[in-house]
Amino acid sequence: MNERTEFDIIFVGGGAAGCVTAGRLAAANPNLKILILEAGPHSLNVDTHVQPARYVHNLLNPNKLSKSFTLHVAQPTEAVANRNIVVPAGRVLGGGSSVNFMVYTRASASDYDTWEVVHENRGWGSKELIPLLKEIETYTLPTSNFTHGKDGPLKVSFPSDKVNIGHQFLEVAGSYDKERSVTDDWNDFETGNGYGVWAKYIDGETGRRSDTAHYFVYNQSENKNLTVFAESRAVRVIFDGTRAVGVAYVTTNAQSTSKVYTSKLVVLSAGTFGSPAILERSGIGGEDVLSKNGVDQLVDLPGVGEHYMDHDVVLTHFAASPEAETMTHIFHATSEAALQSEVQQWKESGKGWMAHNAIDAGWKLRPSPEDIQTMGPAFQKRWKDFFESSPHKPVVFGGTLAALLRPIVPRSTLADATEKYFGILYALAYPASTGSVHITNPLDPYAPLNFRHGYLEEEADVAEFRWHYKHVREIARRMPLYRGELPEWHPTFPVGSDAASKAANTPVGIHAPKLVYTAEDDAAIDEFHRNRVSTAWHSMGTCAMKPRDKGGVVDSRLNVYGTVQLKVTDMSICPENVGANTYNTALAIGAKAAVLIAEDLGLNL
């Protein structure tokens, strides 16, 4: 390619946030020459991306779909039983929005207010971000909440059938749990302690995934000034002094590096792993990391790659009665032919199992005062320091899964996928533990990163999981559909324990006594979580939007400190965690970035 190929703005990464920013700027400024440099392939009308039910197959088989994921292998730690946890990151146009669970979860308004007030980011509070999120969505569920959008490009829906597991969980929770209620909208930016149906980023009419690639980029095919270079991975930013003037990148199977230049701006939108790595290969980061990798330092920013955050997640499984409506046969179909009748229904009507994600009930929960007394001093301190004065912040969030995820733990006794099971997914909303992500090679963008996740390194996090496991187990075993527990998906309790899992069982009444756990039982629960905790695919924080002297990498206008004409626009900028799945927050970041860039460059929006 001609070395002087030039665009007005280069987006390095076409992830969830990047597509929103690039797409909104392109739509409002059709003469603006924009390039999206995407490391992965296109997702345009690809079944594995647009058909919602395909997401589990994608996530459980990332090596078979290697072009759509980058697998990041973390360093083993004692806190997770010395396992090498793998965190897949979306590598396809649309990023995580093209491969995620499609659950509609919104952060607490106080999360964004914390970004603005505590971390000194003017203009990033809930008053500024909620209107931007309203513009992006069309929310089709019944609600009296004014914070939902009615005519945005991304459709949010909930199916009218095939949801009896989620509905039954909510019915039981509403009767059993006297501390909390089932609400018609637990994603109202305020609820931090309640249950409700879990809306989905799925178009209720077409049955298609609501991703940012299709609704912000591919919908502008007539705009010849919006260009995508797919399967093109950035190596580093090209600088003239400290001004970003271009990007060096490699294409699939290329033998040499190509370069592309910009007249106005480079925007890193390569995600929580990609953006800090590109900065470090470009000479921006801490002296110790750069010198170890033989990179000449351009800007001293020791916060680059630090403060990695996620939502540690665990999955448990239960047996269900025959009338349970489950998706195991879809998620683990023996062949493509076995799905054809469902695929045909989806194509004709946008309905059926292919338009589902199997996650129909959700919750955000905080422990009661009585619970807190049982959770130990580490959590009690965490409660006092972080949660107590913030009633809108949940401690844990989770949901039901109307399926068995078989490949994670093989179960030889299951001859086929026709038996009925359901699962419960639960994640820590604000883990106290954090990690880091750094390069191991100065030039190779494919080299593995030095990745430390930090999961369960703080005892407060362990206590949160222990409490929540006990709580949702009580709800599950009261569901009329409940028929027992899959022992390999539960703690290995001591022999003779009254809390031991039972593979075959019957539900108990709403008012039945709770299970009683001994100290040895609690230790078994903790061991189970250390052996099973994994990623929620919610990585963030490695290019934090904070003051530079507090470990920040970008300022409140997303400019990388010490540089000119270089911004970051993705989940890596989060200065603090959010108590929700991260897609909605990525949308907020993308929309806000478009506003800031338009203001900085005098563009329309």
N, C-alpha and C positions, 0 to 999 in steps of 0.2 A: 504493500500500500504506500502511496505517496506520503512522505514524512510530513508534509505541510497540510494534510487534511485537517480542517479546522471546523469546530462547532462553537456556538455561543456558550452552551453549558454542556458539560459531560457529567453524567450520573454514573458512578462506578458501582454497579449493582442495581438490578431491577427487582428488588424485594418489595414487600408489602408497602412500606412507607415510600420508597423511592418511586414506585409506579404512580402513587397518588400525587406526589410533588411534580414529577415530570409531566404526568398527564394533565394536571390542572394548569400548569404553566403553558403547555403546548396548546391546549384548547383555547386559552384566553389570548395567546400570542402566536397565531399560526405562522408568522414569518420568523419566529425564533428557531434557530437551528439547535436542536437538542439531540444528544446521543445518549442512549442507555447501553452501557457496556456490561453485559450479563454473562457470568461465568457458566451458567447452565443453558439448557436448550429452551426452545419456545414451548409454550403450553397451549397455543391456540387450538381450541376444540379437541384437545387430546383427552380421550375418555378417562384415563387414569387421573386426570386433574379436574375435569368438569363434572364427572359423575360422583356425587358425594360418597356413596358407599365404598368407593375404591380406596379411601384414605387409609384404612387399616392395612390392606395388602401392601400399599406403598411403604408404610412405616415399618412393618414387620419384615419386609424384604428389601431394604435399601440397597444392598449390594447388587440385586438384580435390576435395580433402576438407578444405577450409580450416577447417571448423568443428572438426575433430579435431586441428589443429596450430596452433601459433603459430610463425611463421618469424622467426628472429632473424638479421639480417644483420650480420656483423662488419666492422670497419674493415679495409681492405686493408693488408697489410704486405709488406715486401720478403722476409721469411722464408718467405712462401707465394706468391711470384711475383706479389704485388700483386693477388691474387684476393679477391673478396668472398665469403668462405665463409658459407654459410647453415646455421644450426643449428636444425632443427625441434624443438620441444618439444611433448609430448603435451598437448592441450587437449580432454579428454574425461573423463568420470567413470572413474576408474582411472588416469588420467594415463599415464605411460610403460608401466605394466603392461598397458595396453589396446592398445598399438601397438608394443611392443618386439620384439626378435628371439627372446624366450622362452628364451634360453640360461641354464642353471643354472650360475652361477659364483660361488664364495664367496671372500671376501677371506681373506688370511692372518690367523690369530689375532693375530699381532704387529701388524697394522694397527690393530686395536681396542685392543691393549695400548698402542700409541703414543698413541692418543687419550687414554687414561686417564692414563698416566704423564708423557709429554712435554708434553701440552697440558693437564694438570691437570684432567681430567674424571672425578672419582671415580664409579665405578659403570658406566663405559662400556667396561670391558675385556672380553676374550673370555670370561672366566668368567661374566660376567653376561649377555652377549649371545647366546652359543651356546645356552643353554637356551631362550631366547625364540624363536630361529630353529627349534629342534626342534619347538616347540609349533605352529608355523605350517605345517609341511610334512608330506606323506606321500611318502617317498622309496621308489620301487619297484624301483630297480636293486639287483643283488647287491652287498653291501658288508659288510665286517666293522667298519666305522668306527662308533663309538658316537655320533657327533655328528649323525647324521641322524634326522629325525623319522619316526614311523610312522603317526600318526593325525591329522595337521593338515589344515586345509581346502585348502591348495594342493598339488596333485598334481604330482610330478616323475617323469618316465618316460623311456624310450628305446625307439624302435621296433624291431620284430623283422625288418623288411625295408626295402628301398629305400635301403640305406646303404653300397653297395660302395665309393664313393669314400672316405668316412671310414675304413672298415675297412682299405682298401688303404694309405692314407696311414700309418696306425698300424703296419701290418705292415712297411712299408718303414722307417719311423722306428726301429722296434725293432731292425732288422737293421743299418741304416746308422749310427745315432748311438750311439757307444760311450760318450758322456759322460752320457747320460740314459736313462731307462727308460720303458716304457709301463706305467702302473699301472691297477688296476681302479677307482681313485678319486682323481683329481687335484684334487678339490675337498674335501679333508679338513681344511682350515684350516691345513695345514702344507706341502704340496707346493709348491715354488717353481721346480722344474726337472724337468718330466716331461710325458708325454703321456697321453691317455686318451680314451674315448668321451665325447662332450659331451651330458650329460643335458639335458632340456628341461622348462620349465614348461608342460607339456601333460598333460592327463589321459589316461592310457593306455587307459582304458575308453571315455570319451565322445569323445576326440579334441579336446576344447575347450581353449582357452587358459586357463591358471591365472592370472587377474588378480585384483586386490584388489577391484574394484567388485562383481563377481558373488559373491565368496566372503566378503565382509565387510559389504557394504551391501545389495545386491539380495536377498540371502538372508534379510533381515529385513523383508520387505514388510508383515508383520503389525504391526510396531512403528510406530505412528503418531506417536511422538515423535522419530523419526529422519527428518528432512526434507532433501530435496535441492532447491535452486534451481539448475537448469541454465541455461546460457547467461547467466550473471550474473557480470559481471567487477568485481572490487573496484577502487575508486578509492583509498580511503585508510581508515585506522583512525580512528574517532571517539574522542576522549579527553576525560575530565574531569580536568583537570590532567595528570598523567602516567599516569592509570588508563585502560586501554582499556575502553570501554563499548559499542562498536558498530562497524559497518562501513558506509561509504557505497559504493554499487555502482551499476552501470548494466546494464540488460538489453539484449538485441539489439534494435536499432532504437528504443531509448527516447530520448525527447527531454529527459529530466531524470534526476537522480540519486535513487535510493531509499536508504532507511536501514533498518537492522535493528540491534537492540540485544541486549546480553548481560548476564546477572546475575552470571556467574562468570568467563568466560574467552574471549578471542579467540586462536585458534591460526592462525598463517599457515602454510599448507601449499601454497603456490602455486608452489613450485619454485625452482630456482636463479636464474631470471630474474625470476619474479613476486614472490617474497617481498622481495628487496631493493628492488625498484621500489616496492612498496606502502609499505615503511618510509620511503623517501625522500620519496614524495608525502605522507606523514604527518608529515614534519618530523624524521625520525630518520635521521641520517647525518652525513657530513662537511660542514663549513661551506662549503667551496669548491663542492661539487656543489649543495648546497641554495641557496646565494646565487645561483649562476649560473642556477638555474631559478626564482628568485623564491619559494622556499618558506621560511617562517619556521621556524627551527630549534627543535625541542622538546627533543631529546636529541642531544648531540654524540657521535656514534659513527662515526668515520672509517673503520672497518672494513667498513661496509655496502657491498656491491657489489664489494669488493676480493677478491683471492685466488681468482679464477675458475679452476677446474681442469676438465680433461676427460681423455679418453684419445685422443690423436691416432691416427687410424686410416688405413690404406692397404689397397687391394684390388688384387690381381693376378689375371690369368686365364690358363688353359692350355687347349689343345685336348685332347679325350679320345676314346677309341675308342668304337665304337658300343654296346658292352655297358655303358658307364657309365650309372648310374642318376641322372638329373638332373631338375631341376624348372624348367628354363627355359620349357618349354611351359605350366607353371602360372603362373609369375611374370609372363609376358608373353603371356597368352592373348589372342587377337585379339577375343574377345567373351565375354560371360557365358555364352552358349549353349555355347561350347567347353568350359566347365568343368562342365556339368551332370551328366555321368556321375560325375565325381569328387565333386561336391557331394552327389549322391544316395547314393554309397557312404559318405561321411562321416556323413550324417544317419542312415543305417540301421545302421552298425556302429561309427562313430568311427574308422574306418581309412582307408587310402589316402593319396594325395598331399596332400589338404587337411588332414591331421593332422600334416604334417611342416613343418620349417623349413629343411631342406637343410643344416643345420650339424651334422655328426655326429662329427667328431674335433676335439679341442681340445688346447691346451698352454699351459704357463707355462714360460718358459725364462730361463736365466741364461747369460751367456757363460763359456766355459772360460778358464783362465789364459792359454792361447795366444791365444784370441780377444781378450782384453782388451789384450794387447800390440799388437794391430793397430788398435785403435779410437781412438787418439789421446789427447793429454793432457787434453782437456776431459772426455772420458768417464772416463778413468783417475782424475781427481780426483773426479768424481761417484761412481764406484765406491767409492773410499776413504771418502768422506764419508757415503754413504748406504747402498749395497748390501752392501759387504763383510761387515759385522758382522751382517747380517740375512739369513741363508740361506733363509728362507722367503719372501722378497720376490722375485718374478720381475722381470726387466727388461722383457720383452715377453710378451704373451699373444696367442693367435690361434686360428684354426680354419679348417677347410675349408668351402667353399660349393659344393654340388652344383648349380650353375646359372651362367648368364651374366647379369649385370645389364646388359642392352643399352642402356637409355636414358641411362646415364651417359656413355658414349662411343659414339656411333652407329657402326655397322660396316656400311657399305653393301654389302659382299660377302656378308652373310648374308641369304639370301632369306627364310628363315623361322626358326622357333625349334626345328627338329628336329635340328640339328647339336648335337654334345655338347661341352660345356665344363665346367670346374670352376674355382673360384677359391680363393684363400687370403687371408683377412682377418687383419691383424695390427695390434696397437695397443701403444703405449707404456704400460706399467703405472704408472709414476710419472714423468710428464714433469717436467723441471726448470722448464720455462716455465709461467708463469701469466698470467692476464689480469684483466679487470674488466668490470663491468656497471653502468651508471648511467642514470638517467632523463634525458630531454631536454625534458620538458614537466611542469609542476607539477600538472596536473589530468587530462590525457587518458591513460587507461589503455591506449589503442590506439596511442599514439605510439611510434615506433621507439626502441629503447634505444641508448645509446652503448656499444657492445659491442666489446671488444678480447679476442680469444681467447688470444693469446700463443704459438700453435703454432710450434714449431721456432725460437724466438728464442734458444735455448741450443744451442750446438754439440754438447753431450753427447747431446741428443735426436736430432740428425741422425745421429750415429755409431751409436746404437742401432738405428735403422731400417736403416742400411746393413748392419750385421752380420746382422740377422735376415733381410733380403731374400736375402742370399747363402745363408744356412743353409737356409731352407725351399725355395729354388729347387733346391738339390741333392736334397732329398727328393722333390720333385715330379717331377723328370726321371728318377727311378729307379722311379717307379710304373709297373707294366705297362700301366695305362690311359692313360698320358701319350702324347700325339701331337704335342706342340709347344707354342709359346707365341704368344699374341696380341700382336704387337709393340706395339700402341698401349696395352697394359696393362703395359708393361715399359719400362725406361730406353732412351733412344735412345743406344746405345753408338757410339763413334767407328767410322768406316768401317774395316773390316778387323779389328776387335776379335775376339779369340777368345771373348769373353763375349757376343757379339751374340745377340739373340733370333732364333729360327728359327720361322717360322709353321708349318712342317711338319717333324716330327722323330720320332725313335723313342727309346724309353727306353734308358738306359745301365744297365750292371750295378751291383750294390750296391757293388762294390769299384773301380769306375771312378775315374779321377783327378778331383779337384774342378776346377771352372773356375778359371782364373787371371785376376785382375783387375789392371789397371794403375791408376796414379793417375788417368789420364783416365777410365777406367771408373768408378772410385769417384766422380769428380765427376759423371758422368752419372747414377749412382744417386742421389746427393744432389739433383740437379736434378729427377729424377723424383719424389722424395718431396716436394720443395717445391711441385711442380705438382699433386700428387695428394692430399696429406694433407688430411683432413677430420675431421669430428666423429664420435665413436663414440656420440653422444647420451648421454653420461655426465657432463653438467654438474653441478658441485658447488662448494661452498666459499664462497659469497658472503655468508653470514651465519654465519661460523665460530664454532664452540663452543670458545672460547679465553678466557683471561683478558682483561679489557677493555684492560689496558695493553699487550697483545700483539696488538692488532688484532681482538679478539673482538667478537662481536655478541650472542651468547647465552651464558649460563652453563651449567653442567653439568645444570641442571634445565630447560634450554631457555627460561628467562626472558630477554627482551630487556633488556639493561642499561639502567638509568635509567627503566624503566617498571614498571607494576603490571598484572597480569591480561593479559599479552601474552606468548605463546610462539611459537616457530618449530619446525615439525616437517616437515622434508623434507631432501633431499640438500644443500641450501645450508648446513646446519650442519656439514658435514664439516670438521674442522680440518686434515686431511691426506688425501691421496689413498689409495685402496684398490686393490690389484692384482687387479681383477676387474671384470666387468660389474656395474653398480650396482644392479640390481633387488634382489638379496639384501640388500644394505646398506640400501636403502630400507625393506625389510621389518623389518630390525633396528631402524632408527630409529623406525618406526611403532609397533612392539611396545613398545619401551622408553618412548616418549612416553606410551603408554597407562598404563604402570606409574607414571610420574612424576605424571601428571595425577590419577590415582586417589588416589595418596598425598597430593598437595597439597589435593585437594578432599574427601577422606574418602569416596571412592566405592568401590564393589565392583569387583573384577576377577577 
